[in-house]
Amino acid sequence: MSRSEFDQLSFEQLVSRVRACTLCRDKLPHEPRPVIQLSETSRILIVGQAPGRKVHETGLPFNDPSGDRLRRWMGVDRDTFYDDRRVAILPMGFCFPGTGKSGDLPPIPECADTWREALLVRLKHIELTLVIGQYAQAWHLSDGRRSVTDNVKAWKQYWPKLLPMPHPSPRNNLWFRRNLWFEGEVVPLLQERVGQLL
């Protein structure tokens, strides 16, 4: 569909089309299952990489240890986190891309190429975007093609509208041990900002 055709759809129609999307069927090791969460009233946008295996199985975004850490960083409980009237979750890839040698494969680019602009333009009440990991940062930050560490260290230049973040996965525990400043300095400000918005 063209951008003008997307514009003619209601928000509910557009989201329904995304949830039924099968564009990448031939590129996935399983049936497509787009996992997103959003409402026209959402105030916080979480942009991750793509659903993992457990999220694919349950259909619930960040329903894994990464989500537990992310909710702790934000200072919210599960009910608040999964309230789409307040929190939108729109990863760079909507379906689980499969597993590679060192973790999940990169998000399949057709999701962002096809749907991202049409969805983001409808989210008019977003006041804070959490930009998690290299693929999200490359798309959402003007100079996001630096390393994740460099993007996260430059967080003040985007705050308080955007916050580049490392992925909260347990696979990144070494990064967290080497960068204690993130949880000591950034997380308390994030919790305060989330509290103000929600």
Order of alpha helices (4+ residues) and beta strands (2+ residues): alpha-alpha-beta-alpha-alpha-alpha-beta-beta-beta-alpha-beta-alpha-alpha-beta-alpha-alpha
